[in-house]
Amino acid sequence: MNIRYYILSAAVFALMLLSGGASAQKAVKDNNDQLKALQARVDSLQALVDSLRRFRTEESEAISVIMEDRSRPDMPLEDSDSLYAQWCRNLMTADAEVPENLDSARFTSRVSDEVLMERLKAMNPFFTLPFNNTVKNYMILYSEKRSKSMARMLGLSSYIMPTIEETFNRYGLPLELKYMAVIESQLNPLAVSRVGAKGMWQFMYKTARIYNLEITSFVDERLDVVKSCDAAARYLRDAYRVFGDWSLAISSYNCGMGNVQKAIRRAGSRNFWDIYPYLPSETRGYMPAFVGAYYAFTYYKDYGLVPADMGMPPQTDTFHINRNLHFKQISEVVGVPETDIRALNPQYVHEIIPGSQHPYVLTLPYNWSSAFIDAIPDSLYSHRASELLSDKIMKGEDNISPKGGVNHKVKSGETLSKIASRYGVKVDQIRKWNGLKSDVLRVGQVLYIGSYAPGKTPVKGSSTDSYSVYIVKKGDTLSSIASKYPRMTAKRLMEYNKISSNIVVGQKIKIPKN
């Protein structure tokens, strides 16, 4: 640009010498002004180009970190951060007739292949849904072989799917992608995988932080339905930008973009079914499972499936909280059951909203809105504040008792075995509660210990004078647990244990004796 500037200036100067006079000098001045204006515009454009280059570089670096995080080359592929594999195993063990390999299985259905193909075609999604033996097996699995699981997920979907749809619509994503949440977590906002992925969309810590999900001592936005949906939408948007194909983007959510790119290179193709044999074994079932879930949710009425009543409030209201607030303050002053508060606000891991840090959102059943507003600010924030929100608790210097558990700060010389013995729990449980990949601890590290029972290790059938303790196993629901005991109901278990219907493997459930 500078060379052109000098050439043009020289030409103008020559014209001035040839023409002479005031008019020539004015022409030179006008041309100089125009050149300066042009130079300013070029400089501005160059600054914009540099800015875009920096943005693309930062975006590429972020995506490369995501690819590394979700694929985790240092971890066996079977330890995918999706709950898909664990979920699939739960399905398999619950019914002996279901084989572990759905590729080679030959399911039979009361619906003909012709009807299945026509229904699949009529769904008319944004992207192609193929029909083959594997896809057919998953369609039958969801719609015919797992009626209880589907009833529960259908019940949850009426509360959760509108949020996903609104979020995905805002980002211009195909709304059909909402069924990925079924594969990831069975629509459970509290789902935790054995490698530490959390929430309905199963984010690992590093990926969650890249997508600006807040994770602190008091808040884990991976468990926030709205925030995690937004992060999942941005991840899928980025994956589609990389692959330009929704089947590949969906698969990458399970095993990472890096593994999908490796499969593409090995297959020499970008078609999903061409790269299918080169994907990690668990990821191969991810896309067919997605199609199966999509199909079952679309045609569940044709199979006589009825959404279960999940006890969730039909309407909710939200409030911005800008002071520290404990769930017990809300429950005791306003009257909202703690189980409802926990179910609607799972992101507050210690039942404390740290509003003094910055405003946070509290969700409550709509019928409690007026009572909550009437309690603000005096009676609500002052109630038991010195006890529930002491300086020691807010600074993390004291054990906080979330959901029946405590925090333990690791001291010098302590091991997982010693800590497990102290609290009457198992080492595997501590690993699961904290997403630990190894037994190595560091001094000062804070571990969450669920179901604190000092001095003894509860097992199924252990008891006190007033209750016995049941350890949740794979496939258990509160209804199935209640059915094991006379005159017991899921509702009574929720009230007695002060929990929601969302339970996890290893959790202790108190069974009242009368």
C-alpha positions in Angstrom: 0.0 0.0 0.0 2.8 2.4 0.8 4.5 1.9 -2.6 1.2 2.7 -4.4 0.8 5.8 -2.3 4.3 7.1 -3.2 3.8 6.4 -6.9 0.4 8.2 -6.9 1.9 11.1 -5.0 4.8 11.4 -7.5 2.3 11.5 -10.4 0.3 14.2 -8.7 3.5 16.2 -8.1 4.5 15.9 -11.8 1.1 17.2 -12.8 1.6 20.2 -10.5 4.9 21.0 -12.1 3.4 20.8 -15.6 0.3 22.7 -14.9 1.6 25.2 -12.4 -0.5 27.7 -10.5 -2.9 27.7 -7.6 -5.4 25.3 -9.3 -2.7 22.6 -9.5 -1.8 23.1 -5.8 -5.5 22.7 -4.9 -5.7 19.6 -7.0 -2.7 18.2 -5.1 -4.2 19.0 -1.8 -7.5 17.4 -2.7 -5.7 14.3 -3.9 -3.7 14.1 -0.8 -6.9 14.3 1.3 -8.4 11.6 -0.7 -5.3 9.4 -0.3 -5.3 9.9 3.4 -9.0 9.0 3.7 -8.4 5.9 1.5 -5.4 4.9 3.7 -7.5 5.2 6.8 -10.2 2.9 5.3 -7.5 0.4 4.3 -6.0 0.5 7.8 -9.5 0.0 9.3 -10.1 -3.0 7.0 -6.7 -4.5 7.9 -7.5 -4.2 11.6 -10.8 -6.1 11.0 -9.0 -8.8 9.0 -6.4 -9.2 11.8 -9.2 -9.4 14.4 -11.0 -12.1 12.4 -7.8 -14.0 12.1 -7.2 -13.9 15.8 -10.9 -15.0 16.4 -10.5 -18.0 14.0 -7.2 -18.9 15.7 -8.8 -18.8 19.1 -11.8 -20.7 17.9 -9.6 -23.4 16.3 -7.6 -23.7 19.6 -10.8 -24.0 21.6 -12.1 -26.7 19.3 -8.8 -28.6 19.4 -9.1 -28.6 23.2 -12.6 -29.9 23.0 -11.5 -32.6 20.6 -8.8 -33.6 23.0 -11.0 -33.5 26.1 -13.9 -35.6 24.8 -11.7 -38.2 23.1 -9.2 -38.4 26.0 -6.4 -40.5 24.4 -5.1 -41.5 27.8 -8.3 -43.2 28.7 -9.8 -46.5 27.4 -12.4 -45.9 24.8 -15.0 -47.8 26.8 -14.7 -45.0 29.4 -16.6 -42.6 27.2 -17.8 -39.6 29.1 -21.3 -40.2 27.7 -23.6 -42.3 29.8 -24.6 -44.1 26.6 -22.7 -47.3 27.3 -23.7 -47.5 31.0 -27.3 -46.8 30.0 -27.2 -49.5 27.3 -25.8 -52.0 29.9 -28.6 -51.1 32.3 -31.1 -51.9 29.5 -29.4 -55.2 28.7 -29.2 -56.6 32.2 -32.8 -55.8 32.9 -34.0 -58.3 30.3 -32.3 -61.5 29.5 -33.6 -61.7 26.0 -31.8 -58.6 24.9 -28.3 -59.4 23.6 -25.3 -57.1 24.2 -24.5 -56.7 20.5 -27.3 -55.0 18.7 -25.5 -55.1 15.4 -25.8 -58.9 15.1 -29.1 -59.3 16.9 -32.3 -60.1 15.1 -35.2 -58.5 17.0 -38.7 -59.3 15.9 -41.5 -56.8 16.2 -45.3 -56.8 16.0 -44.9 -54.0 13.4 -43.7 -55.0 9.9 -40.5 -53.7 8.4 -42.6 -51.9 5.7 -44.5 -50.0 8.4 -41.3 -49.2 10.3 -39.7 -47.8 7.1 -42.8 -45.8 6.2 -42.9 -44.3 9.7 -39.3 -43.5 9.6 -39.7 -41.7 6.3 -42.8 -39.8 7.5 -40.8 -38.4 10.4 -39.1 -36.2 7.7 -36.2 -34.9 9.8 -33.6 -32.3 8.8 -31.1 -35.1 8.0 -31.4 -38.6 6.6 -32.5 -41.4 8.9 -31.4 -44.8 7.4 -33.2 -48.0 8.0 -31.0 -51.1 8.5 -30.8 -54.0 10.9 -29.0 -52.1 13.6 -31.4 -49.1 13.4 -34.3 -51.4 13.4 -33.1 -53.1 16.6 -32.9 -49.8 18.4 -36.3 -48.8 17.2 -37.8 -52.0 18.7 -35.7 -51.7 21.8 -37.0 -48.2 22.7 -40.6 -48.7 21.6 -41.3 -52.3 22.6 -38.8 -53.7 25.1 -38.4 -50.9 27.6 -41.9 -49.7 28.5 -41.1 -48.6 32.0 -38.0 -46.6 31.1 -39.8 -45.0 28.2 -42.8 -44.1 30.4 -40.4 -42.4 32.8 -38.5 -40.5 30.1 -41.8 -39.5 28.4 -42.9 -38.1 31.7 -39.8 -36.1 32.1 -39.8 -34.9 28.5 -42.9 -32.7 29.0 -40.9 -30.6 31.4 -37.5 -30.7 29.8 -38.0 -30.9 26.0 -39.5 -27.4 25.7 -36.3 -25.9 27.2 -34.2 -27.9 24.8 -36.4 -26.9 21.8 -36.3 -23.2 22.7 -32.5 -23.3 23.0 -31.8 -25.3 19.8 -34.2 -23.1 17.9 -32.3 -20.0 19.0 -29.1 -21.5 17.6 -30.7 -22.7 14.4 -30.1 -26.4 15.2 -32.4 -29.2 14.0 -34.9 -29.7 16.8 -34.6 -33.5 16.4 -31.2 -33.3 18.1 -33.1 -32.9 21.4 -33.3 -36.7 21.6 -29.5 -36.9 22.2 -30.3 -36.0 25.8 -32.2 -39.3 26.0 -29.1 -41.2 25.0 -26.8 -39.1 27.2 -28.6 -39.2 30.5 -32.2 -40.5 30.2 -33.1 -36.8 30.7 -31.7 -36.9 34.2 -30.1 -33.5 35.2 -28.3 -35.2 38.0 -26.7 -37.9 36.0 -23.0 -38.6 36.8 -20.8 -41.0 34.7 -18.0 -43.1 36.2 -15.4 -40.8 34.8 -16.9 -37.6 36.2 -19.1 -36.3 33.3 -22.2 -34.6 34.8 -25.6 -33.4 34.0 -28.2 -34.1 31.4 -25.7 -33.4 28.6 -22.8 -35.2 30.3 -20.1 -32.5 30.2 -16.6 -33.2 31.4 -15.0 -30.4 33.5 -12.7 -29.0 30.8 -15.3 -28.9 28.1 -17.8 -27.3 30.5 -15.3 -24.5 31.3 -14.6 -23.9 27.6 -18.3 -23.4 27.1 -18.5 -21.0 30.1 -20.4 -23.2 32.4 -19.7 -22.1 36.0 -18.3 -24.7 38.3 -17.4 -23.6 41.9 -17.7 -25.0 45.4 -21.4 -24.0 45.4 -22.5 -24.1 41.8 -22.2 -26.6 39.0 -24.0 -25.4 35.9 -23.5 -28.8 34.2 -26.5 -29.7 36.3 -28.5 -26.6 35.3 -31.0 -27.7 32.6 -31.1 -24.3 30.9 -27.3 -23.5 31.0 -26.2 -27.0 30.0 -28.7 -27.0 27.1 -27.2 -23.8 25.8 -23.6 -25.2 26.1 -24.7 -28.4 24.3 -26.2 -26.3 21.5 -22.9 -24.4 21.0 -20.9 -27.6 21.1 -23.1 -29.2 18.4 -23.0 -26.0 16.3 -19.2 -26.1 16.5 -19.1 -29.9 15.6 -21.3 -29.3 12.6 -19.0 -26.5 11.4 -16.1 -29.0 11.5 -17.9 -31.9 9.8 -20.7 -30.4 7.8 -22.8 -33.5 8.6 -25.2 -34.0 11.5 -24.6 -37.8 11.7 -20.9 -37.1 12.2 -21.5 -34.2 14.6 -23.8 -36.4 16.7 -21.3 -39.2 16.8 -18.5 -36.8 17.8 -20.5 -35.8 20.9 -19.9 -39.3 22.2 -16.3 -40.1 21.3 -14.9 -36.7 20.4 -14.1 -34.9 17.1 -10.7 -36.4 17.0 -11.9 -40.0 16.8 -14.4 -39.2 14.1 -11.7 -37.5 12.0 -9.5 -40.6 12.4 -12.4 -42.8 11.2 -12.9 -40.5 8.2 -9.3 -40.8 7.3 -9.2 -44.6 7.7 -12.4 -45.0 5.7 -11.6 -42.5 3.0 -15.1 -41.2 3.2 -17.3 -38.7 5.1 -20.4 -40.9 4.9 -21.5 -42.1 8.4 -22.2 -45.7 7.4 -18.8 -45.9 5.5 -16.9 -44.8 8.6 -19.1 -46.8 11.0 -16.7 -49.8 11.3 -13.8 -47.5 12.2 -15.6 -45.7 15.1 -15.1 -46.8 18.7 -17.4 -49.7 19.5 -19.7 -47.8 21.8 -19.9 -44.9 19.4 -21.2 -47.1 16.6 -24.4 -47.6 18.5 -24.8 -43.9 19.3 -26.4 -42.7 16.0 -28.7 -45.8 15.7 -29.7 -45.3 19.3 -30.5 -41.7 18.5 -32.7 -42.8 15.7 -34.4 -45.4 17.9 -35.2 -42.9 20.6 -36.4 -40.3 18.1 -38.7 -43.0 16.6 -40.1 -44.1 20.0 -40.8 -40.6 21.1 -42.6 -39.9 17.9 -44.8 -43.1 17.8 -45.1 -44.0 21.5 -48.9 -43.8 21.4 -49.0 -46.5 18.8 -47.3 -48.8 21.3 -49.7 -48.0 24.1 -46.9 -46.2 26.1 -48.2 -43.6 28.6 -46.0 -40.9 30.2 -45.4 -41.5 33.9 -46.4 -38.9 36.4 -43.1 -37.6 37.6 -44.6 -35.4 40.3 -43.1 -32.2 38.7 -45.0 -28.9 39.0 -47.0 -28.0 35.9 -45.7 -24.4 35.9 -42.6 -22.8 37.4 -41.5 -19.2 38.1 -37.9 -17.8 38.3 -36.4 -15.3 40.6 -33.0 -13.5 40.6 -31.3 -13.9 43.9 -28.6 -11.4 44.8 -27.9 -12.5 48.4 -26.8 -15.8 49.9 -29.8 -18.0 50.4 -30.2 -21.6 51.7 -32.8 -24.0 50.5 -33.9 -24.5 54.2 -34.6 -20.8 54.5 -36.9 -21.0 51.5 -38.6 -24.2 52.7 -39.1 -23.2 56.4 -40.2 -19.6 55.7 -42.1 -19.9 52.4 -43.2 -23.5 52.8 -41.9 -24.9 49.6 -40.9 -28.6 50.1 -37.2 -29.1 49.9 -37.6 -31.9 47.5 -39.2 -29.5 45.0 -36.5 -26.9 45.5 -33.7 -29.5 44.9 -35.5 -31.0 41.9 -35.9 -27.6 40.2 -32.4 -26.3 41.2 -29.9 -29.1 41.0 -27.0 -26.8 40.0 -26.7 -25.6 43.7 -24.7 -28.6 44.9 -24.8 -27.6 48.6 -28.3 -26.2 48.6 -26.9 -22.7 48.9 -27.4 -20.0 46.3 -24.3 -17.8 46.6 -26.1 -14.7 45.5 -23.6 -12.3 47.1 -21.1 -13.2 44.5 -23.4 -12.3 41.6 -27.1 -12.8 40.8 -28.3 -16.4 40.4 -31.6 -17.8 39.2 -33.9 -19.7 41.6 -36.7 -21.8 40.1 -39.8 -22.5 42.2 -43.3 -24.1 41.6 -45.5 -21.3 40.3 -48.1 -21.8 43.1 -45.4 -20.7 45.6 -44.5 -17.5 43.8 -46.7 -15.1 45.8 -45.6 -16.6 49.1 -42.0 -16.2 48.1 -42.4 -12.6 47.1 -44.2 -11.8 50.4 -41.3 -13.3 52.4 -38.6 -11.1 50.6 -36.5 -9.6 52.0 -36.7 -9.5 55.8 -38.0 -12.8 57.1 -36.5 -14.9 54.3 -32.9 -13.8 54.3 -32.6 -13.4 58.1 -34.1 -16.8 59.0 -31.3 -19.0 60.6 -28.7 -17.0 58.4 -26.0 -17.1 61.1 -26.4 -20.9 61.3 -27.0 -21.9 57.7 -24.8 -19.3 56.0 -22.0 -18.7 58.5 -18.6 -17.3 57.4 -17.0 -20.8 57.8 -19.6 -22.4 55.6 -19.4 -19.7 52.9 -15.6 -19.9 52.9 -15.6 -23.6 52.6 -13.9 -24.1 55.9 -16.6 -26.2 57.4 -18.4 -29.4 56.3 -21.5 -28.6 54.4 -24.1 -31.3 54.4 -25.7 -31.5 50.9 -28.2 -34.2 50.4 -27.1 -36.2 53.4 -23.4 -35.9 52.7 -20.4 -33.9 53.9 -17.3 -32.4 52.5 -13.9 -33.7 53.6 -10.7 -31.7 53.2 -7.7 -34.1 52.5 -5.0 -33.9 55.2 -1.3 -35.0 54.9 -0.9 -38.8 54.9 -4.6 -39.6 54.1 -5.6 -42.1 51.5 -8.9 -43.0 49.9 -9.0 -46.1 52.1 -8.6 -44.2 55.3 -11.2 -41.6 54.3 -13.6 -44.3 53.3 -13.1 -46.2 56.6 -13.7 -43.0 58.6 -17.0 -42.2 56.9 -18.2 -45.8 56.6 -18.3 -45.8 52.8 -16.5 -47.6 50.0 -13.5 -46.3 48.0 -15.4 -46.9 44.8 -18.2 -44.7 46.1 -15.8 -41.8 46.8 -14.3 -42.2 43.3 -17.8 -42.0 41.8 -19.0 -39.1 43.9 -16.0 -37.0 42.9 -15.3 -38.3 39.4 -11.8 -39.4 40.4 -9.7 -41.1 37.7 -7.0 -42.4 40.2 -6.4 -42.8 43.9 -3.8 -40.0 44.0 -4.9 -37.2 46.4 -3.4 -33.8 47.2 -3.4 -32.1 50.6 -6.2 -29.6 50.8 -8.3 -31.3 48.1 -12.0 -31.3 49.0 -13.9 -34.6 48.6 -17.7 -34.9 48.7 -18.8 -37.9 50.8 -22.4 -38.9 50.1 -24.7 -40.6 52.6 -22.4 -39.9 55.6 -22.6 -42.9 58.1 -19.6 -42.7 60.5 -18.6 -45.9 62.1 -20.3 -48.4 59.9 -20.8 -49.3 56.2 -24.5 -49.6 55.4 -25.5 -52.5 53.3 -28.8 -53.7 51.9 -30.9 -54.7 54.9 -28.9 -52.8 57.5 -31.2 -51.0 59.9 -32.0 -48.9 62.9 -35.1 -49.2 65.1 -37.1 -46.9 62.7 -35.8 -47.7 59.2 -33.7 -50.1 57.1 -31.3 -49.0 54.4 -31.5 -50.0 50.7 -28.5 -49.5 48.3 -29.7 -48.4 44.8 -28.6 -50.8 42.1 -28.6 -50.5 38.3 -32.1 -50.3 36.9 -33.7 -49.3 40.2 -36.4 -46.7 40.4 -38.2 -45.5 43.5 -41.3 -47.3 42.4 -39.4 -50.6 41.9 -37.7 -50.2 45.3 -41.1 -49.4 47.0 -42.6 -52.5 45.5 -40.1 -54.6 47.5 -41.6 -53.5 50.8 -45.2 -53.9 52.1 -47.4 -50.8 52.0 -44.6 -48.7 50.6 -44.9 -46.1 47.8 -42.4 -44.0 45.9 -44.0 -40.8 47.2 -43.5 -41.9 50.8 -39.8 -42.7 50.1 -39.3 -39.3 48.6 -40.9 -37.6 51.6 -39.1 -39.7 54.2 -35.7 -39.3 52.5 -36.3 -35.7 51.4 -35.2 -36.5 47.9 -36.6 -36.2 44.4 -37.4 -39.1 42.1 -33.9 -38.9 40.6 -31.7 -41.5 42.2 -28.2 -42.9 41.3 -26.5 -46.2 41.7 -24.9 -46.6 45.1 -27.3 -44.1 46.8 -28.7 -45.2 50.2 -32.5 -45.1 50.6 -34.0 -45.2 54.1 -37.0 -47.5 54.2 -39.3 -46.6 57.1 -40.5 -49.6 59.1 -44.0 -48.3 59.8 
